[in-house]
Amino acid sequence: MRLIQPIVGSFERLASRIPQLATVYAKPYQTVVQNELDLARVEPGQTVLNIGCGAVPFTAIHTAVLSGASVIAVDCHEPSTVLARRCVEQLGLADSIKILCVPGQSLPELEFDCALVALQAEPKQEILHRLQQLAQKPTPVLFRQPSTEFQQHYDLLDVHHLPHKWVTQPMKTFDRSVAVWVGGAYEQSA
């Protein structure tokens, strides 16, 4: 039984209403996001897709602030997206971050230069398939992979058969972010 995801979701909805709590909660993820941006070589002016943003869209916020990229952040839970929009507006980042309520595997047609997929996002294989359909050029898609002791709590993406690179992460629940390239020649070689 997966308990972590509903607990995290409830905590994030609470934290989104208390800015100080949201700030403390998001702080450890700054290094995580910077590691992912470096691995994907995200540059100012690019568009980053964040799948599974939650009520406190810290990945989207750190991405916009650290890289200068525009962010499209999505989540399938309507109450979370309402709170995420409010959070982004309160931080004055509404021009840089757009929040959508849509499941990752059902994304509408959109263009992006990189995608960051949250640890809680699922189903990961279907999300990857949809991103492969949308990618117009070789594009990095980063998945946070759970640590061994937490694998039973999250949907896993099998990357062994895909071309990929990874970066270690300083977190308890996930120890690495794996970049899988989709689109163009990368997708054909997978």
ChimeraX commands (.cxc) that place a marker at each C-alpha (Angstrom):
marker #1 position 0.00,0.00,0.00 radius 0.5
marker #1 position 1.36,3.38,-1.01 radius 0.5
marker #1 position 1.04,5.83,1.88 radius 0.5
marker #1 position 3.68,8.43,1.09 radius 0.5
marker #1 position 1.92,10.05,-1.86 radius 0.5
marker #1 position -1.37,10.93,-0.09 radius 0.5
marker #1 position 0.54,12.15,2.97 radius 0.5
marker #1 position 2.82,14.35,0.86 radius 0.5
marker #1 position -0.18,15.68,-1.10 radius 0.5
marker #1 position -2.03,16.62,2.10 radius 0.5
marker #1 position 1.07,18.24,3.57 radius 0.5
marker #1 position 1.66,20.26,0.40 radius 0.5
marker #1 position -1.93,21.52,0.38 radius 0.5
marker #1 position -1.43,22.68,3.98 radius 0.5
marker #1 position 2.00,24.17,3.25 radius 0.5
marker #1 position 0.63,26.10,0.27 radius 0.5
marker #1 position -1.53,28.09,2.71 radius 0.5
marker #1 position 1.40,28.94,5.00 radius 0.5
marker #1 position 4.16,30.68,2.99 radius 0.5
marker #1 position 6.84,30.16,5.66 radius 0.5
marker #1 position 6.15,26.41,5.74 radius 0.5
marker #1 position 6.20,26.22,1.94 radius 0.5
marker #1 position 9.57,28.01,1.88 radius 0.5
marker #1 position 11.11,25.61,4.40 radius 0.5
marker #1 position 9.64,22.60,2.57 radius 0.5
marker #1 position 10.95,23.75,-0.83 radius 0.5
marker #1 position 14.49,24.67,0.29 radius 0.5
marker #1 position 16.10,21.17,0.04 radius 0.5
marker #1 position 14.82,20.84,-3.52 radius 0.5
marker #1 position 16.87,23.80,-4.75 radius 0.5
marker #1 position 19.97,21.57,-5.08 radius 0.5
marker #1 position 17.90,18.78,-6.66 radius 0.5
marker #1 position 16.48,21.11,-9.31 radius 0.5
marker #1 position 19.87,22.71,-9.99 radius 0.5
marker #1 position 21.36,19.24,-10.53 radius 0.5
marker #1 position 18.56,18.43,-12.98 radius 0.5
marker #1 position 18.89,21.73,-14.84 radius 0.5
marker #1 position 22.64,21.18,-15.18 radius 0.5
marker #1 position 22.17,17.61,-16.46 radius 0.5
marker #1 position 19.58,18.76,-19.02 radius 0.5
marker #1 position 21.60,21.89,-19.89 radius 0.5
marker #1 position 18.56,24.14,-19.52 radius 0.5
marker #1 position 19.18,27.71,-20.69 radius 0.5
marker #1 position 17.34,31.01,-20.21 radius 0.5
marker #1 position 14.43,31.39,-22.62 radius 0.5
marker #1 position 13.78,27.66,-22.96 radius 0.5
marker #1 position 10.51,26.04,-21.92 radius 0.5
marker #1 position 10.55,23.39,-19.19 radius 0.5
marker #1 position 7.60,21.11,-18.60 radius 0.5
marker #1 position 7.12,20.08,-14.95 radius 0.5
marker #1 position 4.84,17.05,-14.53 radius 0.5
marker #1 position 3.36,16.53,-11.06 radius 0.5
marker #1 position 3.85,20.03,-9.65 radius 0.5
marker #1 position 1.64,19.59,-6.57 radius 0.5
marker #1 position 0.16,22.38,-4.46 radius 0.5
marker #1 position 3.60,23.84,-3.72 radius 0.5
marker #1 position 5.18,23.86,-7.19 radius 0.5
marker #1 position 8.75,24.11,-5.88 radius 0.5
marker #1 position 10.29,22.40,-8.93 radius 0.5
marker #1 position 8.60,24.92,-11.22 radius 0.5
marker #1 position 9.58,27.82,-8.96 radius 0.5
marker #1 position 13.22,26.76,-8.63 radius 0.5
marker #1 position 13.39,26.08,-12.38 radius 0.5
marker #1 position 12.13,29.54,-13.29 radius 0.5
marker #1 position 14.35,31.32,-10.75 radius 0.5
marker #1 position 17.54,29.29,-11.25 radius 0.5
marker #1 position 17.47,28.98,-15.04 radius 0.5
marker #1 position 15.44,31.86,-16.44 radius 0.5
marker #1 position 13.34,29.32,-18.35 radius 0.5
marker #1 position 9.59,29.51,-18.78 radius 0.5
marker #1 position 7.76,26.68,-17.04 radius 0.5
marker #1 position 4.56,24.82,-17.84 radius 0.5
marker #1 position 3.66,22.96,-14.63 radius 0.5
marker #1 position 0.94,20.31,-14.65 radius 0.5
marker #1 position -0.84,18.23,-12.05 radius 0.5
marker #1 position -3.88,15.96,-12.33 radius 0.5
marker #1 position -5.41,17.09,-9.01 radius 0.5
marker #1 position -7.57,20.22,-9.49 radius 0.5
marker #1 position -7.40,21.45,-5.86 radius 0.5
marker #1 position -3.59,21.25,-6.03 radius 0.5
marker #1 position -3.43,23.26,-9.26 radius 0.5
marker #1 position -5.65,25.97,-7.77 radius 0.5
marker #1 position -3.28,26.26,-4.80 radius 0.5
marker #1 position -0.21,26.10,-7.07 radius 0.5
marker #1 position -1.52,29.01,-9.16 radius 0.5
marker #1 position -2.07,31.05,-6.00 radius 0.5
marker #1 position 1.44,30.23,-4.79 radius 0.5
marker #1 position 3.00,31.26,-8.12 radius 0.5
marker #1 position 1.00,34.50,-8.15 radius 0.5
marker #1 position 2.01,35.35,-4.57 radius 0.5
marker #1 position 5.66,34.94,-5.56 radius 0.5
marker #1 position 5.22,37.20,-8.60 radius 0.5
marker #1 position 6.12,34.39,-11.01 radius 0.5
marker #1 position 2.85,34.14,-12.96 radius 0.5
marker #1 position 4.56,35.50,-16.08 radius 0.5
marker #1 position 7.18,32.70,-15.92 radius 0.5
marker #1 position 5.09,29.74,-14.72 radius 0.5
marker #1 position 1.82,28.50,-16.23 radius 0.5
marker #1 position -0.13,25.89,-14.22 radius 0.5
marker #1 position -2.42,23.37,-15.97 radius 0.5
marker #1 position -4.71,20.70,-14.57 radius 0.5
marker #1 position -4.12,17.65,-16.75 radius 0.5
marker #1 position -2.72,14.15,-16.24 radius 0.5
marker #1 position 0.84,13.76,-17.50 radius 0.5
marker #1 position -0.12,10.91,-19.81 radius 0.5
marker #1 position -2.84,13.09,-21.43 radius 0.5
marker #1 position -0.85,16.26,-22.11 radius 0.5
marker #1 position -2.23,18.50,-24.84 radius 0.5
marker #1 position -0.09,19.45,-27.84 radius 0.5
marker #1 position 2.63,21.74,-26.53 radius 0.5
marker #1 position 6.28,22.51,-27.14 radius 0.5
marker #1 position 9.00,22.10,-24.53 radius 0.5
marker #1 position 12.80,21.89,-24.39 radius 0.5
marker #1 position 13.00,19.70,-21.28 radius 0.5
marker #1 position 10.60,17.85,-18.98 radius 0.5
marker #1 position 11.01,17.24,-15.24 radius 0.5
marker #1 position 8.81,14.45,-13.87 radius 0.5
marker #1 position 8.06,14.39,-10.13 radius 0.5
marker #1 position 8.71,11.31,-8.03 radius 0.5
marker #1 position 4.96,11.04,-7.28 radius 0.5
marker #1 position 3.87,11.38,-10.93 radius 0.5
marker #1 position 2.39,8.26,-12.48 radius 0.5
marker #1 position 2.00,6.23,-14.60 radius 0.5
marker #1 position 5.59,6.96,-15.61 radius 0.5
marker #1 position 5.73,4.65,-18.63 radius 0.5
marker #1 position 2.60,6.28,-20.11 radius 0.5
marker #1 position 3.95,9.75,-19.32 radius 0.5
marker #1 position 7.17,8.88,-21.15 radius 0.5
marker #1 position 5.17,7.57,-24.11 radius 0.5
marker #1 position 3.17,10.82,-24.32 radius 0.5
marker #1 position 6.35,12.91,-24.13 radius 0.5
marker #1 position 7.85,10.81,-26.95 radius 0.5
marker #1 position 4.78,11.66,-29.04 radius 0.5
marker #1 position 5.09,15.39,-28.29 radius 0.5
marker #1 position 8.86,15.88,-28.66 radius 0.5
marker #1 position 9.75,17.62,-31.91 radius 0.5
marker #1 position 13.53,17.33,-31.43 radius 0.5
marker #1 position 15.94,15.45,-29.13 radius 0.5
marker #1 position 14.65,16.43,-25.69 radius 0.5
marker #1 position 15.76,15.44,-22.17 radius 0.5
marker #1 position 13.08,14.07,-19.86 radius 0.5
marker #1 position 14.19,13.71,-16.24 radius 0.5
marker #1 position 12.56,11.23,-13.88 radius 0.5
marker #1 position 13.27,11.18,-10.15 radius 0.5
marker #1 position 13.95,7.56,-9.24 radius 0.5
marker #1 position 13.19,6.28,-5.73 radius 0.5
marker #1 position 15.89,5.02,-3.39 radius 0.5
marker #1 position 15.94,1.24,-2.97 radius 0.5
marker #1 position 14.13,1.34,0.38 radius 0.5
marker #1 position 11.28,3.44,-1.08 radius 0.5
marker #1 position 10.75,1.71,-4.43 radius 0.5
marker #1 position 7.55,-0.02,-3.31 radius 0.5
marker #1 position 5.97,3.39,-2.64 radius 0.5
marker #1 position 6.37,4.82,-6.15 radius 0.5
marker #1 position 5.76,3.95,-9.77 radius 0.5
marker #1 position 9.12,3.00,-11.33 radius 0.5
marker #1 position 10.35,3.74,-14.82 radius 0.5
marker #1 position 12.58,1.02,-16.28 radius 0.5
marker #1 position 15.36,2.96,-18.01 radius 0.5
marker #1 position 17.68,0.02,-18.70 radius 0.5
marker #1 position 16.61,-0.24,-22.34 radius 0.5
marker #1 position 16.69,3.53,-22.97 radius 0.5
marker #1 position 19.63,5.86,-23.65 radius 0.5
marker #1 position 20.07,7.78,-20.43 radius 0.5
marker #1 position 22.34,9.69,-18.06 radius 0.5
marker #1 position 21.77,10.34,-14.37 radius 0.5
marker #1 position 22.79,12.54,-11.47 radius 0.5
marker #1 position 22.82,11.55,-7.80 radius 0.5
marker #1 position 20.50,13.47,-5.50 radius 0.5
marker #1 position 20.81,14.30,-1.77 radius 0.5
marker #1 position 17.33,13.11,-0.81 radius 0.5
marker #1 position 16.09,10.23,1.36 radius 0.5
marker #1 position 13.17,9.08,-0.83 radius 0.5
marker #1 position 14.98,9.40,-4.17 radius 0.5
marker #1 position 18.68,9.10,-4.80 radius 0.5
marker #1 position 18.97,10.03,-8.46 radius 0.5
marker #1 position 17.37,11.82,-11.36 radius 0.5
marker #1 position 17.59,9.97,-14.66 radius 0.5
marker #1 position 17.58,11.84,-17.98 radius 0.5
marker #1 position 16.05,9.95,-20.90 radius 0.5
marker #1 position 16.19,11.60,-24.31 radius 0.5
marker #1 position 13.13,11.46,-26.56 radius 0.5
marker #1 position 12.43,12.77,-30.04 radius 0.5
marker #1 position 14.53,12.66,-33.18 radius 0.5
marker #1 position 17.47,10.23,-33.35 radius 0.5
marker #1 position 17.34,9.48,-29.60 radius 0.5
marker #1 position 13.84,8.04,-29.75 radius 0.5
marker #1 position 14.67,5.92,-32.79 radius 0.5
marker #1 position 17.69,4.35,-31.09 radius 0.5
marker #1 position 15.71,3.42,-27.97 radius 0.5
marker link #1:1,2 radius 0.2
marker link #1:2,3 radius 0.2
marker link #1:3,4 radius 0.2
marker link #1:4,5 radius 0.2
marker link #1:5,6 radius 0.2
marker link #1:6,7 radius 0.2
marker link #1:7,8 radius 0.2
marker link #1:8,9 radius 0.2
marker link #1:9,10 radius 0.2
marker link #1:10,11 radius 0.2
marker link #1:11,12 radius 0.2
marker link #1:12,13 radius 0.2
marker link #1:13,14 radius 0.2
marker link #1:14,15 radius 0.2
marker link #1:15,16 radius 0.2
marker link #1:16,17 radius 0.2
marker link #1:17,18 radius 0.2
marker link #1:18,19 radius 0.2
marker link #1:19,20 radius 0.2
marker link #1:20,21 radius 0.2
marker link #1:21,22 radius 0.2
marker link #1:22,23 radius 0.2
marker link #1:23,24 radius 0.2
marker link #1:24,25 radius 0.2
marker link #1:25,26 radius 0.2
marker link #1:26,27 radius 0.2
marker link #1:27,28 radius 0.2
marker link #1:28,29 radius 0.2
marker link #1:29,30 radius 0.2
marker link #1:30,31 radius 0.2
marker link #1:31,32 radius 0.2
marker link #1:32,33 radius 0.2
marker link #1:33,34 radius 0.2
marker link #1:34,35 radius 0.2
marker link #1:35,36 radius 0.2
marker link #1:36,37 radius 0.2
marker link #1:37,38 radius 0.2
marker link #1:38,39 radius 0.2
marker link #1:39,40 radius 0.2
marker link #1:40,41 radius 0.2
marker link #1:41,42 radius 0.2
marker link #1:42,43 radius 0.2
marker link #1:43,44 radius 0.2
marker link #1:44,45 radius 0.2
marker link #1:45,46 radius 0.2
marker link #1:46,47 radius 0.2
marker link #1:47,48 radius 0.2
marker link #1:48,49 radius 0.2
marker link #1:49,50 radius 0.2
marker link #1:50,51 radius 0.2
marker link #1:51,52 radius 0.2
marker link #1:52,53 radius 0.2
marker link #1:53,54 radius 0.2
marker link #1:54,55 radius 0.2
marker link #1:55,56 radius 0.2
marker link #1:56,57 radius 0.2
marker link #1:57,58 radius 0.2
marker link #1:58,59 radius 0.2
marker link #1:59,60 radius 0.2
marker link #1:60,61 radius 0.2
marker link #1:61,62 radius 0.2
marker link #1:62,63 radius 0.2
marker link #1:63,64 radius 0.2
marker link #1:64,65 radius 0.2
marker link #1:65,66 radius 0.2
marker link #1:66,67 radius 0.2
marker link #1:67,68 radius 0.2
marker link #1:68,69 radius 0.2
marker link #1:69,70 radius 0.2
marker link #1:70,71 radius 0.2
marker link #1:71,72 radius 0.2
marker link #1:72,73 radius 0.2
marker link #1:73,74 radius 0.2
marker link #1:74,75 radius 0.2
marker link #1:75,76 radius 0.2
marker link #1:76,77 radius 0.2
marker link #1:77,78 radius 0.2
marker link #1:78,79 radius 0.2
marker link #1:79,80 radius 0.2
marker link #1:80,81 radius 0.2
marker link #1:81,82 radius 0.2
marker link #1:82,83 radius 0.2
marker link #1:83,84 radius 0.2
marker link #1:84,85 radius 0.2
marker link #1:85,86 radius 0.2
marker link #1:86,87 radius 0.2
marker link #1:87,88 radius 0.2
marker link #1:88,89 radius 0.2
marker link #1:89,90 radius 0.2
marker link #1:90,91 radius 0.2
marker link #1:91,92 radius 0.2
marker link #1:92,93 radius 0.2
marker link #1:93,94 radius 0.2
marker link #1:94,95 radius 0.2
marker link #1:95,96 radius 0.2
marker link #1:96,97 radius 0.2
marker link #1:97,98 radius 0.2
marker link #1:98,99 radius 0.2
marker link #1:99,100 radius 0.2
marker link #1:100,101 radius 0.2
marker link #1:101,102 radius 0.2
marker link #1:102,103 radius 0.2
marker link #1:103,104 radius 0.2
marker link #1:104,105 radius 0.2
marker link #1:105,106 radius 0.2
marker link #1:106,107 radius 0.2
marker link #1:107,108 radius 0.2
marker link #1:108,109 radius 0.2
marker link #1:109,110 radius 0.2
marker link #1:110,111 radius 0.2
marker link #1:111,112 radius 0.2
marker link #1:112,113 radius 0.2
marker link #1:113,114 radius 0.2
marker link #1:114,115 radius 0.2
marker link #1:115,116 radius 0.2
marker link #1:116,117 radius 0.2
marker link #1:117,118 radius 0.2
marker link #1:118,119 radius 0.2
marker link #1:119,120 radius 0.2
marker link #1:120,121 radius 0.2
marker link #1:121,122 radius 0.2
marker link #1:122,123 radius 0.2
marker link #1:123,124 radius 0.2
marker link #1:124,125 radius 0.2
marker link #1:125,126 radius 0.2
marker link #1:126,127 radius 0.2
marker link #1:127,128 radius 0.2
marker link #1:128,129 radius 0.2
marker link #1:129,130 radius 0.2
marker link #1:130,131 radius 0.2
marker link #1:131,132 radius 0.2
marker link #1:132,133 radius 0.2
marker link #1:133,134 radius 0.2
marker link #1:134,135 radius 0.2
marker link #1:135,136 radius 0.2
marker link #1:136,137 radius 0.2
marker link #1:137,138 radius 0.2
marker link #1:138,139 radius 0.2
marker link #1:139,140 radius 0.2
marker link #1:140,141 radius 0.2
marker link #1:141,142 radius 0.2
marker link #1:142,143 radius 0.2
marker link #1:143,144 radius 0.2
marker link #1:144,145 radius 0.2
marker link #1:145,146 radius 0.2
marker link #1:146,147 radius 0.2
marker link #1:147,148 radius 0.2
marker link #1:148,149 radius 0.2
marker link #1:149,150 radius 0.2
marker link #1:150,151 radius 0.2
marker link #1:151,152 radius 0.2
marker link #1:152,153 radius 0.2
marker link #1:153,154 radius 0.2
marker link #1:154,155 radius 0.2
marker link #1:155,156 radius 0.2
marker link #1:156,157 radius 0.2
marker link #1:157,158 radius 0.2
marker link #1:158,159 radius 0.2
marker link #1:159,160 radius 0.2
marker link #1:160,161 radius 0.2
marker link #1:161,162 radius 0.2
marker link #1:162,163 radius 0.2
marker link #1:163,164 radius 0.2
marker link #1:164,165 radius 0.2
marker link #1:165,166 radius 0.2
marker link #1:166,167 radius 0.2
marker link #1:167,168 radius 0.2
marker link #1:168,169 radius 0.2
marker link #1:169,170 radius 0.2
marker link #1:170,171 radius 0.2
marker link #1:171,172 radius 0.2
marker link #1:172,173 radius 0.2
marker link #1:173,174 radius 0.2
marker link #1:174,175 radius 0.2
marker link #1:175,176 radius 0.2
marker link #1:176,177 radius 0.2
marker link #1:177,178 radius 0.2
marker link #1:178,179 radius 0.2
marker link #1:179,180 radius 0.2
marker link #1:180,181 radius 0.2
marker link #1:181,182 radius 0.2
marker link #1:182,183 radius 0.2
marker link #1:183,184 radius 0.2
marker link #1:184,185 radius 0.2
marker link #1:185,186 radius 0.2
marker link #1:186,187 radius 0.2
marker link #1:187,188 radius 0.2
marker link #1:188,189 radius 0.2
marker link #1:189,190 radius 0.2
view
